[in-house]
Amino acid sequence: MRDAATADLPAGIHTVIVGIGDLNGILRGKRVAAAHWPSVQKNGIALDNSFFALDHASRQIENSWTGDHAGCPDLHIRPTGLLRPVPWEEGVMFALGEAMEQSLDPSPIDPRPILQRVLARASEMGLEIQLGAELEFYLYDPATGKPTEERPDCYGLDRAGVLEHVLQPIRNQLTEMGIPVEQSNPEYAPGQVEVNIRYGAAQTAAEHALILRGMVKQIARRHGLRATFMPKPYPEWTGSGFHYHHSAWADGKNLFAEGGKLSAMGYAYLAGMQRRMGESSIVAGPTPNAYRRRAPYSYAPTAATWGRDNRLVALRVIEGHDGAVRIEAREAGADANPWLLAAVQIAAGLEGIVEGLEPDAAIKGDGYAADDVIPIPCTMHDAIDAAKGSSFLRGVLGPHMVDLLVKQAEQEHALVEAQVTPVELERYLEAM
């Protein structure tokens, strides 16, 4: 793997995929013929700049930056980062790109530079934020739309073996792409699995999470299954989360650690995350389905709580040797955009450090039964209201991105609310 912006293509490579993550963390881009690669390195590929404002069904979301009113002009995606092999496609490589408007300025609705700005602030404070990502998803049968298994077998090695024909290629082939996948395991529902990515610099960690989500779907399809990062695809089973593990480093030292315990800086960062979690919910849960996951005893939080090694709270403090001390943020659904999620969580934590905030008392035991907690939105409607009133969110994401997120959320909320569900028909059609 080499720098995509300057690397010559190895012998035998005929195609380079140039991709970029959109509003919802979906990889979009073009496949480039090898003969055209030098031109793409210099000039990039051209895409309609409204692609950043597409919803999950590729419909344009009305917004204040681009669209029909602006004429949908081109922007240019230039390859950046690493040129990565695609192990399941002989002769094909992949490169993420960075987007530039025709003015050569970044697009205000490109998620990637938003995280870059937050990390620049961390750097000014003398901090390198490191993240480790855990992503949960379901493997399902494309013919039935149902999970591959009929019963849960959390951490079960027998179940892991049954799924190994898919999970082994996911681990090994993503590692070949430079995504440091450490481990995988069956989760709390049939067909649900978790994949862990080794921690690293925040920008790289978000990039790895973005690529992993796109490539897992491709790998599963090649083995006759489908993968979904939908937060709550099956009402009877647990939802899928996206957990970032946070730590702050300088000169090779974990500044969140002091004698194997969370340091004063770590507590301040934790308090900042706790304070801003509710108004940032539209980032952690960008679709109505994400809020079906937030329910008592679901392993998804309903309040901005924290505790030590406690999975029934929103912010789990993990202690031990100094290199392992960290804060796990558990509120996000698997559909969250990796760039935006990292940006709002880190910005909140940095704010906590600057202001010297202190968190509420730690929750011991059952986080769902705790009193005097700070609730977070458990419906899309409440998340939209919280986002609209948040000066913090506008300061981190910018007004155009907040406008776009709110418009998409309103659109999705209205679409879902307008449906008559099969459950309603089953219960009421004949009875009423």
DRENSENU-34129 format. One line per 4 residues: number of its first residue (from 1); for each residue x, y, z of C-alpha. Coordinates in nm, 3 decimals, decimal comma, padded with zeros to 5 digits, m for minus. Each point is the difference from the previous one (the first is absolute). Layout:
N
NUM) X/Y/Z  ...
This chain:
432
1) 00,000/00,000/00,000  00,130/00,341/m00,101  m00,110/00,364/m00,011  m00,285/00,008/m00,251
5) 00,075/00,358/m00,101  00,347/m00,083/m00,135  00,029/m00,378/m00,042  00,044/m00,169/m00,335
9) m00,225/m00,299/m00,044  00,160/m00,342/00,057  00,025/m00,237/m00,294  m00,325/m00,177/m00,080
13) m00,230/00,269/00,142  m00,267/00,096/m00,252  m00,252/00,191/00,216  00,006/00,240/00,294
17) m00,316/00,067/00,199  m00,005/00,360/00,124  m00,258/00,037/00,276  m00,121/00,249/00,257
21) m00,249/m00,021/00,286  m00,325/00,193/m00,035  m00,232/00,144/00,265  m00,096/m00,348/00,119
25) 00,345/m00,156/m00,023  m00,088/m00,180/m00,325  00,299/m00,037/m00,233  m00,060/00,165/m00,335
29) 00,238/00,069/m00,290  00,124/m00,143/m00,329  00,212/m00,280/m00,140  00,300/00,137/m00,187
33) 00,186/m00,177/m00,281  00,371/m00,042/00,071  00,094/00,202/m00,308  m00,194/00,296/00,141
37) 00,152/m00,020/00,349  00,275/00,267/m00,046  m00,266/00,250/m00,106  m00,220/m00,087/00,299
41) 00,293/00,046/00,237  00,049/00,348/m00,139  m00,356/00,117/m00,059  m00,223/m00,241/00,188
45) m00,334/m00,138/m00,116  m00,300/00,226/m00,049  m00,327/m00,065/00,186  m00,317/00,205/00,026
49) 00,050/00,180/00,331  m00,354/m00,082/00,110  00,106/m00,364/00,057  00,090/00,102/00,356
53) m00,370/00,075/00,044  m00,140/m00,337/m00,107  m00,210/m00,208/00,237  00,020/m00,380/00,033
57) m00,216/m00,043/m00,310  00,218/00,243/m00,203  m00,266/00,269/00,007  00,121/00,356/00,036
61) m00,065/00,167/00,335  m00,099/00,364/m00,024  00,267/00,209/00,169  00,150/00,349/00,018
65) 00,327/m00,079/m00,182  m00,061/m00,195/m00,318  m00,268/m00,148/m00,220  m00,223/00,123/m00,280
69) 00,013/00,359/00,124  00,381/m00,003/m00,037  00,009/m00,185/m00,333  00,166/m00,312/00,145
73) 00,354/00,093/m00,109  00,299/m00,233/m00,003  00,238/m00,050/00,286  00,326/m00,191/m00,031
77) 00,101/m00,305/00,202  00,376/m00,036/00,019  00,154/m00,322/00,131  00,159/00,030/00,343
81) 00,126/m00,236/00,267  00,099/m00,351/m00,098  m00,036/m00,190/m00,324  m00,146/m00,327/00,130
85) m00,036/m00,342/m00,169  m00,350/m00,145/m00,037  00,081/m00,365/00,075  m00,322/m00,146/m00,144
89) 00,045/00,180/m00,337  00,319/m00,086/m00,182  00,165/00,303/m00,158  m00,206/00,253/00,199
93) 00,109/00,255/00,262  m00,191/00,251/00,213  00,073/00,355/00,111  m00,203/00,238/00,212
97) m00,025/00,352/m00,135  m00,034/00,352/00,133  m00,255/00,234/m00,153  00,064/00,352/m00,130
101) m00,254/00,241/m00,142  00,090/00,184/m00,321  00,128/00,282/00,222  00,251/m00,256/00,140
105) m00,165/00,040/00,343  m00,131/m00,304/00,189  m00,372/m00,061/m00,025  m00,181/00,104/00,320
109) m00,212/m00,315/m00,026  00,299/m00,236/m00,033  00,026/m00,181/00,337  00,375/m00,066/m00,021
113) 00,135/00,357/00,045  m00,235/00,053/00,293  00,193/m00,261/00,199  00,329/00,147/m00,126
117) m00,094/00,339/00,149  m00,083/m00,156/00,337  00,329/m00,191/00,004  00,191/00,317/m00,089
121) m00,140/00,153/00,317  00,110/m00,305/00,200  00,348/00,035/m00,149  00,012/00,365/00,108
125) m00,072/m00,126/00,352  00,296/m00,240/m00,027  m00,223/m00,308/m00,029  m00,020/m00,289/m00,245
129) m00,344/m00,158/00,031  m00,001/m00,372/m00,065  m00,309/m00,209/m00,073  m00,077/m00,367/m00,024
133) m00,321/m00,100/m00,179  m00,241/m00,286/00,070  m00,270/m00,059/m00,260  m00,294/m00,238/00,025
137) m00,199/m00,124/m00,298  m00,231/m00,278/m00,110  00,066/m00,265/m00,263  m00,324/m00,101/m00,168
141) m00,138/m00,220/m00,277  m00,078/00,213/m00,309  m00,287/m00,230/m00,098  m00,188/00,031/00,330
145) 00,137/00,320/00,152  00,042/m00,196/00,325  00,313/m00,056/00,211  00,223/m00,289/m00,099
149) m00,061/m00,170/00,336  m00,317/m00,087/00,192  00,118/00,052/00,356  00,255/00,220/00,178
153) 00,335/m00,140/00,110  00,192/00,301/00,132  00,377/m00,061/m00,007  m00,075/m00,362/m00,091
157) 00,299/m00,161/m00,168  m00,221/m00,253/m00,175  m00,199/00,284/m00,157  00,323/00,183/m00,082
161) 00,114/m00,309/m00,188  m00,325/m00,017/m00,197  00,047/00,363/m00,107  00,373/m00,032/m00,063
165) m00,043/m00,042/m00,376  m00,098/00,369/m00,001  00,176/00,140/00,307  00,342/m00,140/m00,089
169) 00,005/00,182/m00,336  m00,125/00,314/00,174  00,286/m00,009/00,252  00,273/m00,111/m00,239
173) m00,092/00,198/m00,310  m00,061/00,322/00,190  00,338/m00,047/00,167  00,153/m00,035/m00,349
177) m00,163/00,335/m00,081  00,175/00,157/00,299  m00,302/m00,003/00,231  00,138/m00,146/00,329
181) m00,288/m00,232/00,093  00,087/m00,160/00,334  m00,287/m00,242/00,059  m00,359/m00,098/m00,069
185) m00,270/m00,178/00,200  m00,369/m00,094/m00,009  m00,210/00,260/00,180  m00,326/m00,006/00,199
189) m00,233/m00,094/m00,285  m00,016/m00,267/m00,271  00,213/00,101/m00,297  00,140/00,304/00,183
193) 00,377/00,042/00,025  00,251/00,255/00,121  00,332/00,096/m00,155  00,267/00,195/00,192
197) 00,254/00,229/m00,163  00,326/00,076/00,183  00,023/00,351/00,140  00,203/00,268/m00,171
201) 00,004/00,369/m00,091  m00,358/00,126/m00,019  00,003/00,103/m00,366  00,136/m00,340/m00,102
205) m00,240/m00,184/00,231  m00,302/00,173/m00,156  00,136/m00,080/m00,348  00,038/m00,365/00,097
209) m00,358/m00,016/00,132  m00,133/00,158/m00,319  00,186/m00,245/m00,226  m00,090/m00,298/00,218
213) m00,374/00,068/m00,026  00,013/00,025/m00,377  00,225/m00,300/m00,052  m00,176/m00,233/00,246
217) m00,311/00,030/m00,215  00,198/m00,093/m00,311  00,171/m00,297/00,165  m00,326/m00,138/00,144
221) m00,167/00,025/m00,342  00,280/m00,205/m00,156  m00,077/m00,279/00,249  m00,372/m00,010/m00,070
225) m00,111/00,212/00,296  m00,081/00,365/00,063  00,132/00,221/00,280  m00,198/00,285/00,148
229) 00,106/00,277/00,236  m00,363/00,099/00,051  m00,023/00,071/00,376  m00,318/m00,199/00,071
233) m00,100/m00,226/m00,290  m00,190/m00,255/00,210  m00,235/00,115/00,277  00,041/m00,317/00,206
237) 00,381/00,017/00,008  00,262/00,241/00,128  00,114/00,294/m00,211  00,343/00,064/m00,154
241) 00,226/00,265/00,146  00,312/00,196/m00,098  00,230/00,052/00,298  00,305/00,226/m00,004
245) 00,263/m00,046/00,273  00,168/00,336/00,078  00,339/00,084/00,145  00,233/00,303/m00,025
249) 00,375/m00,030/m00,043  00,312/00,216/00,004  00,364/m00,112/m00,029  m00,105/m00,364/00,010
253) m00,195/00,037/00,325  m00,371/m00,060/00,049  m00,118/00,319/00,169  m00,330/m00,162/00,102
257) 00,193/m00,236/00,229  00,144/00,053/00,345  00,112/m00,308/00,185  m00,231/m00,218/m00,208
261) m00,302/00,219/00,082  m00,173/00,277/m00,192  00,191/00,327/00,042  m00,139/00,347/00,074
265) 00,026/00,079/m00,372  m00,189/m00,316/m00,080  m00,280/00,097/00,240  m00,027/00,346/m00,158
269) m00,016/m00,151/m00,349  m00,264/m00,244/00,125  m00,205/00,285/00,146  00,009/00,187/m00,331
273) m00,125/m00,308/m00,187  m00,272/m00,046/00,259  m00,116/00,362/m00,029  m00,029/00,006/m00,381
277) m00,129/m00,352/m00,065  m00,369/00,093/m00,016  00,029/00,288/m00,245  00,234/m00,207/m00,221
281) m00,246/m00,289/m00,028  m00,082/00,080/m00,362  00,360/m00,101/m00,082  00,006/m00,316/00,214
285) m00,348/m00,094/m00,123  m00,064/00,154/m00,345  m00,304/m00,216/m00,090  m00,331/m00,074/00,176
289) 00,101/m00,365/00,020  00,296/00,090/00,223  m00,241/00,102/00,277  m00,167/m00,341/00,003
293) 00,333/m00,117/00,142  m00,014/00,240/00,296  m00,212/m00,184/00,253  00,049/m00,129/00,355
297) 00,214/m00,314/00,031  00,099/00,014/m00,365  00,372/00,070/00,060  m00,070/00,338/m00,165
301) m00,025/00,299/00,235  m00,305/00,212/00,068  00,186/00,256/00,212  00,344/00,167/00,004
305) 00,126/m00,221/00,282  00,347/m00,134/00,071  00,157/m00,273/00,209  00,309/m00,213/00,040
309) m00,005/m00,314/m00,215  m00,378/00,025/m00,024  m00,182/m00,086/m00,323  m00,333/00,138/00,125
313) 00,117/00,362/m00,029  00,081/00,233/m00,289  00,366/00,063/00,085  00,196/m00,299/00,126
317) 00,332/00,074/00,169  00,249/m00,284/m00,048  00,299/m00,002/00,234  00,303/m00,225/00,040
321) 00,359/00,060/m00,107  00,066/00,357/m00,117  00,009/m00,086/m00,368  m00,352/m00,147/00,014
325) m00,189/00,269/00,196  m00,271/00,144/m00,221  m00,362/00,118/m00,030  m00,244/m00,205/m00,209
329) m00,288/00,201/m00,149  m00,296/m00,236/m00,050  m00,285/00,224/m00,118  00,044/m00,021/m00,378
333) m00,179/m00,237/m00,232  00,193/m00,187/m00,269  m00,137/00,242/m00,262  00,187/00,304/00,139
337) 00,246/00,177/m00,231  00,351/m00,083/00,134  00,142/00,348/m00,074  m00,288/00,193/00,154
341) m00,035/m00,228/00,301  00,369/00,035/00,085  m00,018/00,377/m00,054  m00,287/00,070/00,241
345) 00,125/m00,240/00,267  00,356/00,136/m00,008  m00,113/00,364/m00,015  m00,219/m00,058/00,305
349) 00,287/m00,164/00,185  00,242/00,282/m00,084  m00,257/00,251/00,122  m00,012/m00,189/00,329
353) 00,378/00,027/00,036  00,007/00,373/m00,082  m00,280/00,077/00,245  00,121/m00,238/00,270
357) m00,336/m00,179/00,018  m00,078/m00,277/00,246  m00,234/m00,290/m00,079  m00,298/m00,107/00,205
361) 00,042/m00,283/00,248  00,088/m00,335/m00,153  m00,282/m00,250/m00,039  00,057/m00,331/00,176
365) m00,198/m00,296/m00,127  m00,329/00,051/m00,185  00,035/00,320/m00,202  m00,361/m00,019/m00,118
369) m00,135/00,011/00,358  00,212/00,299/00,108  m00,168/00,320/00,121  00,093/00,362/m00,076
373) 00,156/m00,077/m00,339  00,023/00,217/m00,311  m00,236/m00,148/m00,263  00,101/m00,008/m00,365
377) m00,242/m00,003/m00,295  m00,168/m00,336/m00,051  m00,204/00,116/m00,301  00,099/00,163/m00,327
381) m00,236/00,290/00,077  00,183/00,081/00,323  00,339/m00,033/m00,168  m00,103/00,248/m00,269
385) m00,116/00,252/00,261  00,324/m00,039/00,195  00,210/00,053/m00,313  m00,192/00,309/m00,108
389) 00,067/00,166/00,334  00,369/m00,091/00,024  00,260/00,273/m00,044  00,261/m00,265/00,084
393) m00,102/m00,212/m00,298  00,009/00,297/m00,237  00,341/00,100/00,130  00,145/m00,348/m00,061
397) m00,174/m00,105/m00,320  m00,077/00,337/m00,159  m00,346/00,133/m00,087  m00,020/m00,168/m00,342
401) 00,069/m00,348/00,143  m00,245/00,045/00,288  m00,262/00,122/m00,248  00,060/m00,307/m00,217
405) m00,018/m00,243/00,293  m00,322/00,157/00,127  m00,162/00,000/m00,345  00,085/m00,367/m00,051
409) m00,127/m00,090/00,347  m00,327/00,187/m00,057  m00,043/m00,168/m00,337  00,067/m00,348/00,139
413) m00,217/00,059/00,307  m00,295/00,112/m00,215  00,043/m00,299/m00,234  00,003/m00,254/00,284
417) m00,286/00,164/00,190  m00,219/m00,010/m00,311  00,020/m00,380/m00,024  m00,264/m00,247/00,118
421) 00,199/m00,291/00,138  m00,074/m00,374/m00,042  m00,051/m00,020/00,377  m00,275/00,263/m00,015
425) m00,175/m00,183/m00,284  00,025/m00,332/00,180  m00,145/00,138/00,324  m00,261/00,245/m00,123
429) m00,113/m00,068/m00,357  m00,257/m00,269/00,080  m00,057/00,087/00,367  m00,117/00,355/m00,063
